[in-house]
Amino acid sequence: MPKPSDLYQRYRAAHRAHQAHSTDCTHCTDRVRCPDGKRLWSAFARLQDAYLERQRTR
């Protein structure tokens, strides 16, 4: 089985970080995020977009 790409690994790590934060944060909701939640969501969304774009161009 091929090793997942670095981009995929970073995208999944960002997703896990966001999930862990939103589980513990009492201020974040699905629509409103605290400053840390916004940063984590932004990193996840940016990496997810990059990963999906790479998948489309293959």
All heavy atoms as a GROMACS GRO file, in nm:
protein
  485
    1MET      N    1   0.085  -0.118   0.000
    1MET     CA    2   0.000   0.000   0.000
    1MET      C    3   0.089   0.124   0.000
    1MET      O    4   0.181   0.135   0.081
    1MET     CB    5  -0.089  -0.003   0.124
    1MET     CG    6  -0.186   0.110   0.130
    1MET     SD    7  -0.304   0.076   0.264
    1MET     CE    8  -0.409   0.212   0.244
    2PRO      N    9   0.062   0.220  -0.089
    2PRO     CA   10   0.146   0.339  -0.096
    2PRO      C   11   0.132   0.427   0.028
    2PRO      O   12   0.026   0.433   0.091
    2PRO     CB   13   0.098   0.413  -0.220
    2PRO     CG   14  -0.029   0.348  -0.261
    2PRO     CD   15  -0.042   0.218  -0.190
    3LYS      N   16   0.238   0.496   0.061
    3LYS     CA   17   0.239   0.588   0.175
    3LYS      C   18   0.157   0.713   0.139
    3LYS      O   19   0.172   0.767   0.030
    3LYS     CB   20   0.383   0.627   0.207
    3LYS     CG   21   0.394   0.722   0.322
    3LYS     CD   22   0.538   0.760   0.346
    3LYS     CE   23   0.544   0.867   0.452
    3LYS     NZ   24   0.677   0.926   0.463
    4PRO      N   25   0.069   0.758   0.230
    4PRO     CA   26  -0.008   0.879   0.201
    4PRO      C   27   0.085   0.999   0.182
    4PRO      O   28   0.190   1.009   0.244
    4PRO     CB   29  -0.093   0.899   0.327
    4PRO     CG   30  -0.096   0.767   0.394
    4PRO     CD   31   0.033   0.700   0.357
    5SER      N   32   0.044   1.088   0.095
    5SER     CA   33   0.126   1.206   0.067
    5SER      C   34   0.136   1.296   0.191
    5SER      O   35   0.052   1.291   0.281
    5SER     CB   36   0.065   1.286  -0.048
    5SER     OG   37  -0.054   1.351  -0.006
    6ASP      N   38   0.239   1.379   0.192
    6ASP     CA   39   0.259   1.474   0.300
    6ASP      C   40   0.138   1.568   0.310
    6ASP      O   41   0.093   1.599   0.420
    6ASP     CB   42   0.387   1.553   0.276
    6ASP     CG   43   0.409   1.659   0.384
    6ASP    OD1   44   0.422   1.620   0.502
    6ASP    OD2   45   0.411   1.778   0.349
    7LEU      N   46   0.086   1.612   0.196
    7LEU     CA   47  -0.030   1.701   0.196
    7LEU      C   48  -0.149   1.634   0.262
    7LEU      O   49  -0.219   1.694   0.344
    7LEU     CB   50  -0.063   1.745   0.054
    7LEU     CG   51  -0.185   1.835   0.038
    7LEU    CD1   52  -0.171   1.964   0.120
    7LEU    CD2   53  -0.207   1.868  -0.109
    8TYR      N   54  -0.173   1.508   0.228
    8TYR     CA   55  -0.284   1.434   0.288
    8TYR      C   56  -0.265   1.422   0.439
    8TYR      O   57  -0.359   1.443   0.516
    8TYR     CB   58  -0.297   1.295   0.226
    8TYR     CG   59  -0.407   1.214   0.288
    8TYR    CD1   60  -0.540   1.238   0.255
    8TYR    CD2   61  -0.380   1.114   0.380
    8TYR    CE1   62  -0.643   1.165   0.313
    8TYR    CE2   63  -0.481   1.040   0.438
    8TYR     CZ   64  -0.613   1.066   0.403
    8TYR     OH   65  -0.714   0.994   0.462
    9GLN      N   66  -0.144   1.391   0.481
    9GLN     CA   67  -0.117   1.378   0.624
    9GLN      C   68  -0.139   1.510   0.698
    9GLN      O   69  -0.196   1.512   0.808
    9GLN     CB   70   0.024   1.325   0.647
    9GLN     CG   71   0.039   1.181   0.603
    9GLN     CD   72   0.182   1.131   0.615
    9GLN    OE1   73   0.271   1.200   0.661
    9GLN    NE2   74   0.203   1.007   0.575
   10ARG      N   75  -0.096   1.620   0.638
   10ARG     CA   76  -0.116   1.752   0.702
   10ARG      C   77  -0.264   1.789   0.705
   10ARG      O   78  -0.313   1.843   0.804
   10ARG     CB   79  -0.035   1.859   0.629
   10ARG     CG   80   0.114   1.844   0.652
   10ARG     CD   81   0.194   1.955   0.588
   10ARG     NE   82   0.184   1.948   0.444
   10ARG     CZ   83   0.162   2.053   0.364
   10ARG    NH1   84   0.149   2.174   0.414
   10ARG    NH2   85   0.154   2.038   0.235
   11TYR      N   86  -0.336   1.757   0.598
   11TYR     CA   87  -0.480   1.783   0.592
   11TYR      C   88  -0.554   1.705   0.701
   11TYR      O   89  -0.636   1.761   0.774
   11TYR     CB   90  -0.528   1.748   0.450
   11TYR     CG   91  -0.668   1.696   0.434
   11TYR    CD1   92  -0.778   1.770   0.474
   11TYR    CD2   93  -0.692   1.574   0.371
   11TYR    CE1   94  -0.907   1.722   0.455
   11TYR    CE2   95  -0.819   1.527   0.351
   11TYR     CZ   96  -0.926   1.601   0.394
   11TYR     OH   97  -1.053   1.555   0.375
   12ARG      N   98  -0.522   1.578   0.718
   12ARG     CA   99  -0.587   1.497   0.821
   12ARG      C  100  -0.548   1.543   0.962
   12ARG      O  101  -0.631   1.544   1.052
   12ARG     CB  102  -0.552   1.348   0.802
   12ARG     CG  103  -0.604   1.290   0.671
   12ARG     CD  104  -0.755   1.298   0.657
   12ARG     NE  105  -0.813   1.222   0.765
   12ARG     CZ  106  -0.936   1.239   0.813
   12ARG    NH1  107  -1.014   1.330   0.761
   12ARG    NH2  108  -0.980   1.168   0.912
   13ALA      N  109  -0.422   1.583   0.981
   13ALA     CA  110  -0.378   1.634   1.112
   13ALA      C  111  -0.452   1.762   1.146
   13ALA      O  112  -0.492   1.783   1.261
   13ALA     CB  113  -0.228   1.656   1.112
   14ALA      N  114  -0.472   1.848   1.047
   14ALA     CA  115  -0.547   1.973   1.070
   14ALA      C  116  -0.691   1.941   1.107
   14ALA      O  117  -0.750   2.006   1.194
   14ALA     CB  118  -0.541   2.061   0.946
   15HIS      N  119  -0.748   1.841   1.044
   15HIS     CA  120  -0.886   1.800   1.075
   15HIS      C  121  -0.895   1.749   1.219
   15HIS      O  122  -0.985   1.787   1.294
   15HIS     CB  123  -0.932   1.693   0.977
   15HIS     CG  124  -1.073   1.650   1.000
   15HIS    ND1  125  -1.105   1.529   1.056
   15HIS    CD2  126  -1.191   1.714   0.977
   15HIS    CE1  127  -1.236   1.519   1.067
   15HIS    NE2  128  -1.291   1.629   1.020
   16ARG      N  129  -0.801   1.665   1.257
   16ARG     CA  130  -0.800   1.613   1.395
   16ARG      C  131  -0.781   1.726   1.496
   16ARG      O  132  -0.848   1.727   1.600
   16ARG     CB  133  -0.691   1.508   1.412
   16ARG     CG  134  -0.722   1.375   1.345
   16ARG     CD  135  -0.623   1.267   1.382
   16ARG     NE  136  -0.487   1.300   1.347
   16ARG     CZ  137  -0.430   1.278   1.229
   16ARG    NH1  138  -0.500   1.221   1.132
   16ARG    NH2  139  -0.304   1.312   1.207
   17ALA      N  140  -0.694   1.821   1.467
   17ALA     CA  141  -0.671   1.934   1.558
   17ALA      C  142  -0.797   2.017   1.574
   17ALA      O  143  -0.834   2.057   1.684
   17ALA     CB  144  -0.556   2.020   1.508
   18HIS      N  145  -0.865   2.042   1.463
   18HIS     CA  146  -0.990   2.119   1.470
   18HIS      C  147  -1.097   2.043   1.548
   18HIS      O  148  -1.166   2.101   1.631
   18HIS     CB  149  -1.041   2.153   1.330
   18HIS     CG  150  -1.172   2.222   1.335
   18HIS    ND1  151  -1.291   2.156   1.316
   18HIS    CD2  152  -1.204   2.350   1.361
   18HIS    CE1  153  -1.390   2.241   1.330
   18HIS    NE2  154  -1.340   2.359   1.358
   19GLN      N  155  -1.109   1.916   1.523
   19GLN     CA  156  -1.208   1.835   1.596
   19GLN      C  157  -1.179   1.834   1.745
   19GLN      O  158  -1.271   1.848   1.826
   19GLN     CB  159  -1.210   1.692   1.544
   19GLN     CG  160  -1.290   1.673   1.419
   19GLN     CD  161  -1.303   1.527   1.384
   19GLN    OE1  162  -1.209   1.450   1.396
   19GLN    NE2  163  -1.421   1.489   1.339
   20ALA      N  164  -1.054   1.816   1.782
   20ALA     CA  165  -1.017   1.813   1.924
   20ALA      C  166  -1.049   1.947   1.989
   20ALA      O  167  -1.103   1.951   2.100
   20ALA     CB  168  -0.869   1.780   1.940
   21HIS      N  169  -1.018   2.055   1.921
   21HIS     CA  170  -1.047   2.188   1.976
   21HIS      C  171  -1.197   2.207   1.993
   21HIS      O  172  -1.243   2.249   2.099
   21HIS     CB  173  -0.990   2.298   1.886
   21HIS     CG  174  -1.034   2.434   1.928
   21HIS    ND1  175  -0.974   2.502   2.031
   21HIS    CD2  176  -1.134   2.513   1.884
   21HIS    CE1  177  -1.035   2.618   2.048
   21HIS    NE2  178  -1.134   2.627   1.960
   22SER      N  179  -1.273   2.178   1.889
   22SER     CA  180  -1.417   2.205   1.896
   22SER      C  181  -1.488   2.116   1.996
   22SER      O  182  -1.593   2.152   2.049
   22SER     CB  183  -1.482   2.196   1.757
   22SER     OG  184  -1.461   2.072   1.699
   23THR      N  185  -1.430   2.000   2.027
   23THR     CA  186  -1.487   1.913   2.130
   23THR      C  187  -1.472   1.976   2.269
   23THR      O  188  -1.562   1.967   2.352
   23THR     CB  189  -1.418   1.776   2.128
   23THR    OG1  190  -1.443   1.716   2.002
   23THR    CG2  191  -1.469   1.685   2.238
   24ASP      N  192  -1.358   2.041   2.292
   24ASP     CA  193  -1.329   2.098   2.423
   24ASP      C  194  -1.370   2.244   2.440
   24ASP      O  195  -1.384   2.291   2.553
   24ASP     CB  196  -1.179   2.086   2.453
   24ASP     CG  197  -1.135   1.942   2.464
   24ASP    OD1  198  -1.220   1.856   2.496
   24ASP    OD2  199  -1.016   1.915   2.440
   25CYS      N  200  -1.383   2.319   2.332
   25CYS     CA  201  -1.408   2.463   2.340
   25CYS      C  202  -1.556   2.491   2.367
   25CYS      O  203  -1.643   2.444   2.293
   25CYS     CB  204  -1.364   2.532   2.212
   25CYS     SG  205  -1.385   2.712   2.219
   26THR      N  206  -1.583   2.569   2.468
   26THR     CA  207  -1.722   2.602   2.501
   26THR      C  208  -1.774   2.720   2.420
   26THR      O  209  -1.893   2.750   2.425
   26THR     CB  210  -1.736   2.634   2.651
   26THR    OG1  211  -1.649   2.744   2.682
   26THR    CG2  212  -1.699   2.514   2.736
   27HIS      N  213  -1.687   2.786   2.343
   27HIS     CA  214  -1.728   2.902   2.265
   27HIS      C  215  -1.757   2.869   2.119
   27HIS      O  216  -1.831   2.942   2.053
   27HIS     CB  217  -1.619   3.010   2.271
   27HIS     CG  218  -1.598   3.061   2.409
   27HIS    ND1  219  -1.499   3.010   2.491
   27HIS    CD2  220  -1.662   3.154   2.482
   27HIS    CE1  221  -1.504   3.072   2.607
   27HIS    NE2  222  -1.603   3.160   2.605
   28CYS      N  223  -1.698   2.764   2.067
   28CYS     CA  224  -1.714   2.730   1.926
   28CYS      C  225  -1.844   2.654   1.901
   28CYS      O  226  -1.883   2.567   1.978
   28CYS     CB  227  -1.596   2.644   1.878
   28CYS     SG  228  -1.444   2.735   1.858
   29THR      N  229  -1.908   2.691   1.791
   29THR     CA  230  -2.025   2.618   1.741
   29THR      C  231  -1.998   2.586   1.594
   29THR      O  232  -1.890   2.616   1.543
   29THR     CB  233  -2.154   2.703   1.752
   29THR    OG1  234  -2.145   2.814   1.661
   29THR    CG2  235  -2.175   2.754   1.894
   30ASP      N  236  -2.096   2.530   1.525
   30ASP     CA  237  -2.078   2.502   1.382
   30ASP      C  238  -2.064   2.629   1.299
   30ASP      O  239  -2.009   2.626   1.191
   30ASP     CB  240  -2.197   2.420   1.328
   30ASP     CG  241  -2.193   2.277   1.375
   30ASP    OD1  242  -2.086   2.232   1.419
   30ASP    OD2  243  -2.298   2.210   1.368
   31ARG      N  244  -2.116   2.740   1.350
   31ARG     CA  245  -2.116   2.865   1.273
   31ARG      C  246  -2.029   2.975   1.331
   31ARG      O  247  -1.992   3.068   1.261
   31ARG     CB  248  -2.258   2.915   1.257
   31ARG     CG  249  -2.343   2.819   1.178
   31ARG     CD  250  -2.486   2.866   1.172
   31ARG     NE  251  -2.569   2.758   1.123
   31ARG     CZ  252  -2.625   2.761   1.005
   31ARG    NH1  253  -2.611   2.862   0.926
   31ARG    NH2  254  -2.700   2.660   0.966
   32VAL      N  255  -2.001   2.968   1.459
   32VAL     CA  256  -1.924   3.072   1.527
   32VAL      C  257  -1.803   3.005   1.592
   32VAL      O  258  -1.818   2.903   1.658
   32VAL     CB  259  -2.009   3.143   1.633
   32VAL    CG1  260  -1.928   3.249   1.706
   32VAL    CG2  261  -2.132   3.205   1.570
   33ARG      N  262  -1.686   3.065   1.571
   33ARG     CA  263  -1.564   3.007   1.626
   33ARG      C  264  -1.484   3.111   1.703
   33ARG      O  265  -1.481   3.227   1.665
   33ARG     CB  266  -1.479   2.948   1.514
   33ARG     CG  267  -1.547   2.832   1.447
   33ARG     CD  268  -1.467   2.779   1.329
   33ARG     NE  269  -1.537   2.667   1.268
   33ARG     CZ  270  -1.626   2.680   1.171
   33ARG    NH1  271  -1.654   2.798   1.122
   33ARG    NH2  272  -1.686   2.574   1.122
   34CYS      N  273  -1.419   3.067   1.809
   34CYS     CA  274  -1.329   3.153   1.884
   34CYS      C  275  -1.204   3.178   1.798
   34CYS      O  276  -1.188   3.114   1.693
   34CYS     CB  277  -1.292   3.087   2.017
   34CYS     SG  278  -1.178   2.948   2.003
   35PRO      N  279  -1.115   3.266   1.837
   35PRO     CA  280  -0.995   3.292   1.756
   35PRO      C  281  -0.913   3.166   1.726
   35PRO      O  282  -0.869   3.146   1.611
   35PRO     CB  283  -0.916   3.392   1.839
   35PRO     CG  284  -1.021   3.468   1.915
   35PRO     CD  285  -1.125   3.362   1.948
   36ASP      N  286  -0.891   3.081   1.825
   36ASP     CA  287  -0.818   2.956   1.799
   36ASP      C  288  -0.896   2.865   1.706
   36ASP      O  289  -0.839   2.802   1.616
   36ASP     CB  290  -0.788   2.882   1.929
   36ASP     CG  291  -0.673   2.945   2.006
   36ASP    OD1  292  -0.592   3.019   1.945
   36ASP    OD2  293  -0.666   2.921   2.128
   37GLY      N  294  -1.026   2.858   1.726
   37GLY     CA  295  -1.110   2.776   1.640
   37GLY      C  296  -1.109   2.826   1.496
   37GLY      O  297  -1.105   2.746   1.402
   38LYS      N  298  -1.110   2.958   1.478
   38LYS     CA  299  -1.103   3.016   1.343
   38LYS      C  300  -0.972   2.979   1.276
   38LYS      O  301  -0.968   2.943   1.158
   38LYS     CB  302  -1.116   3.168   1.348
   38LYS     CG  303  -1.254   3.217   1.374
   38LYS     CD  304  -1.255   3.369   1.379
   38LYS     CE  305  -1.389   3.421   1.424
   38LYS     NZ  306  -1.391   3.567   1.436
   39ARG      N  307  -0.862   2.988   1.350
   39ARG     CA  308  -0.730   2.956   1.296
   39ARG      C  309  -0.724   2.808   1.255
   39ARG      O  310  -0.678   2.775   1.145
   39ARG     CB  311  -0.623   2.987   1.400
   39ARG     CG  312  -0.482   2.955   1.355
   39ARG     CD  313  -0.380   2.981   1.465
   39ARG     NE  314  -0.410   2.912   1.590
   39ARG     CZ  315  -0.384   2.784   1.612
   39ARG    NH1  316  -0.330   2.710   1.519
   39ARG    NH2  317  -0.414   2.729   1.728
   40LEU      N  318  -0.772   2.721   1.342
   40LEU     CA  319  -0.770   2.578   1.313
   40LEU      C  320  -0.861   2.543   1.195
   40LEU      O  321  -0.825   2.463   1.108
   40LEU     CB  322  -0.810   2.497   1.437
   40LEU     CG  323  -0.708   2.501   1.550
   40LEU    CD1  324  -0.770   2.447   1.678
   40LEU    CD2  325  -0.582   2.424   1.512
   41TRP      N  326  -0.979   2.604   1.190
   41TRP     CA  327  -1.072   2.579   1.079
   41TRP      C  328  -1.013   2.628   0.948
   41TRP      O  329  -1.020   2.560   0.845
   41TRP     CB  330  -1.206   2.646   1.104
   41TRP     CG  331  -1.299   2.628   0.989
   41TRP    CD1  332  -1.330   2.719   0.893
   41TRP    CD2  333  -1.370   2.509   0.953
   41TRP    NE1  334  -1.415   2.664   0.801
   41TRP    CE2  335  -1.442   2.536   0.835
   41TRP    CE3  336  -1.379   2.383   1.011
   41TRP    CZ2  337  -1.522   2.441   0.775
   41TRP    CZ3  338  -1.460   2.288   0.950
   41TRP    CH2  339  -1.531   2.318   0.833
   42SER      N  340  -0.952   2.745   0.951
   42SER     CA  341  -0.891   2.801   0.831
   42SER      C  342  -0.779   2.711   0.778
   42SER      O  343  -0.770   2.686   0.658
   42SER     CB  344  -0.838   2.941   0.861
   42SER     OG  345  -0.773   2.994   0.749
   43ALA      N  346  -0.694   2.662   0.868
   43ALA     CA  347  -0.586   2.572   0.827
   43ALA      C  348  -0.642   2.444   0.768
   43ALA      O  349  -0.596   2.397   0.663
   43ALA     CB  350  -0.495   2.541   0.946
   44PHE      N  351  -0.743   2.388   0.832
   44PHE     CA  352  -0.807   2.266   0.781
   44PHE      C  353  -0.867   2.291   0.642
   44PHE      O  354  -0.843   2.214   0.548
   44PHE     CB  355  -0.914   2.216   0.878
   44PHE     CG  356  -1.009   2.119   0.815
   44PHE    CD1  357  -0.966   1.995   0.772
   44PHE    CD2  358  -1.142   2.152   0.798
   44PHE    CE1  359  -1.054   1.904   0.713
   44PHE    CE2  360  -1.230   2.063   0.739
   44PHE     CZ  361  -1.186   1.940   0.697
   45ALA      N  362  -0.944   2.398   0.628
   45ALA     CA  363  -1.012   2.426   0.500
   45ALA      C  364  -0.910   2.450   0.389
   45ALA      O  365  -0.927   2.400   0.277
   45ALA     CB  366  -1.103   2.547   0.516
   46ARG      N  367  -0.803   2.523   0.418
   46ARG     CA  368  -0.700   2.552   0.318
   46ARG      C  369  -0.633   2.422   0.272
   46ARG      O  370  -0.616   2.398   0.152
   46ARG     CB  371  -0.598   2.648   0.376
   46ARG     CG  372  -0.488   2.689   0.284
   46ARG     CD  373  -0.393   2.791   0.347
   46ARG     NE  374  -0.358   2.764   0.485
   46ARG     CZ  375  -0.268   2.675   0.526
   46ARG    NH1  376  -0.202   2.603   0.438
   46ARG    NH2  377  -0.242   2.657   0.654
   47LEU      N  378  -0.596   2.337   0.368
   47LEU     CA  379  -0.531   2.210   0.333
   47LEU      C  380  -0.626   2.115   0.262
   47LEU      O  381  -0.587   2.044   0.169
   47LEU     CB  382  -0.472   2.145   0.458
   47LEU     CG  383  -0.348   2.215   0.512
   47LEU    CD1  384  -0.320   2.170   0.655
   47LEU    CD2  385  -0.228   2.190   0.422
   48GLN      N  386  -0.751   2.114   0.303
   48GLN     CA  387  -0.849   2.028   0.236
   48GLN      C  388  -0.868   2.073   0.091
   48GLN      O  389  -0.869   1.991   0.000
   48GLN     CB  390  -0.983   2.032   0.309
   48GLN     CG  391  -1.086   1.940   0.245
   48GLN     CD  392  -1.219   1.948   0.316
   48GLN    OE1  393  -1.268   2.056   0.344
   48GLN    NE2  394  -1.276   1.833   0.344
   49ASP      N  395  -0.880   2.203   0.070
   49ASP     CA  396  -0.894   2.254  -0.067
   49ASP      C  397  -0.774   2.216  -0.152
   49ASP      O  398  -0.789   2.174  -0.267
   49ASP     CB  399  -0.912   2.406  -0.066
   49ASP     CG  400  -1.047   2.450  -0.014
   49ASP    OD1  401  -1.139   2.365   0.000
   49ASP    OD2  402  -1.061   2.570   0.015
   50ALA      N  403  -0.653   2.231  -0.096
   50ALA     CA  404  -0.532   2.196  -0.170
   50ALA      C  405  -0.529   2.047  -0.202
   50ALA      O  406  -0.494   2.007  -0.315
   50ALA     CB  407  -0.409   2.237  -0.090
   51TYR      N  408  -0.564   1.965  -0.106
   51TYR     CA  409  -0.564   1.821  -0.128
   51TYR      C  410  -0.666   1.782  -0.236
   51TYR      O  411  -0.636   1.705  -0.327
   51TYR     CB  412  -0.594   1.746   0.002
   51TYR     CG  413  -0.609   1.598  -0.019
   51TYR    CD1  414  -0.498   1.518  -0.042
   51TYR    CD2  415  -0.734   1.538  -0.018
   51TYR    CE1  416  -0.512   1.382  -0.064
   51TYR    CE2  417  -0.748   1.403  -0.039
   51TYR     CZ  418  -0.637   1.325  -0.062
   51TYR     OH  419  -0.651   1.191  -0.086
   52LEU      N  420  -0.787   1.835  -0.226
   52LEU     CA  421  -0.890   1.801  -0.324
   52LEU      C  422  -0.854   1.852  -0.463
   52LEU      O  423  -0.881   1.783  -0.564
   52LEU     CB  424  -1.026   1.856  -0.279
   52LEU     CG  425  -1.083   1.790  -0.154
   52LEU    CD1  426  -1.211   1.860  -0.111
   52LEU    CD2  427  -1.106   1.641  -0.175
   53GLU      N  428  -0.791   1.968  -0.471
   53GLU     CA  429  -0.747   2.019  -0.601
   53GLU      C  430  -0.641   1.927  -0.661
   53GLU      O  431  -0.644   1.898  -0.780
   53GLU     CB  432  -0.692   2.160  -0.585
   53GLU     CG  433  -0.649   2.223  -0.715
   53GLU     CD  434  -0.760   2.236  -0.819
   53GLU    OE1  435  -0.877   2.253  -0.779
   53GLU    OE2  436  -0.730   2.229  -0.939
   54ARG      N  437  -0.550   1.880  -0.579
   54ARG     CA  438  -0.448   1.787  -0.627
   54ARG      C  439  -0.514   1.659  -0.678
   54ARG      O  440  -0.474   1.603  -0.780
   54ARG     CB  441  -0.348   1.754  -0.518
   54ARG     CG  442  -0.240   1.659  -0.569
   54ARG     CD  443  -0.140   1.623  -0.465
   54ARG     NE  444  -0.050   1.734  -0.438
   54ARG     CZ  445   0.043   1.733  -0.345
   54ARG    NH1  446   0.057   1.627  -0.269
   54ARG    NH2  447   0.120   1.836  -0.328
   55GLN      N  448  -0.616   1.611  -0.609
   55GLN     CA  449  -0.686   1.489  -0.652
   55GLN      C  450  -0.754   1.511  -0.786
   55GLN      O  451  -0.755   1.421  -0.869
   55GLN     CB  452  -0.790   1.447  -0.546
   55GLN     CG  453  -0.731   1.400  -0.416
   55GLN     CD  454  -0.641   1.280  -0.434
   55GLN    OE1  455  -0.520   1.293  -0.433
   55GLN    NE2  456  -0.698   1.164  -0.452
   56ARG      N  457  -0.811   1.629  -0.808
   56ARG     CA  458  -0.880   1.657  -0.934
   56ARG      C  459  -0.783   1.661  -1.052
   56ARG      O  460  -0.822   1.629  -1.164
   56ARG     CB  461  -0.952   1.792  -0.927
   56ARG     CG  462  -1.085   1.789  -0.857
   56ARG     CD  463  -1.158   1.920  -0.884
   56ARG     NE  464  -1.226   1.980  -0.777
   56ARG     CZ  465  -1.182   2.024  -0.661
   56ARG    NH1  466  -1.058   2.016  -0.629
   56ARG    NH2  467  -1.257   2.080  -0.572
   57THR      N  468  -0.662   1.707  -1.028
   57THR     CA  469  -0.567   1.724  -1.137
   57THR      C  470  -0.486   1.599  -1.169
   57THR      O  471  -0.404   1.600  -1.259
   57THR     CB  472  -0.471   1.841  -1.108
   57THR    OG1  473  -0.398   1.814  -0.989
   57THR    CG2  474  -0.547   1.972  -1.095
   58ARG      N  475  -0.508   1.494  -1.098
   58ARG     CA  476  -0.436   1.368  -1.124
   58ARG      C  477  -0.496   1.293  -1.238
   58ARG      O  478  -0.601   1.290  -1.276
   58ARG     CB  479  -0.435   1.279  -1.000
   58ARG     CG  480  -0.339   1.332  -0.900
   58ARG     CD  481  -0.327   1.234  -0.788
   58ARG     NE  482  -0.214   1.274  -0.706
   58ARG     CZ  483  -0.168   1.204  -0.607
   58ARG    NH1  484  -0.221   1.090  -0.577
   58ARG    NH2  485  -0.068   1.245  -0.537
   0.00000   0.00000   0.00000
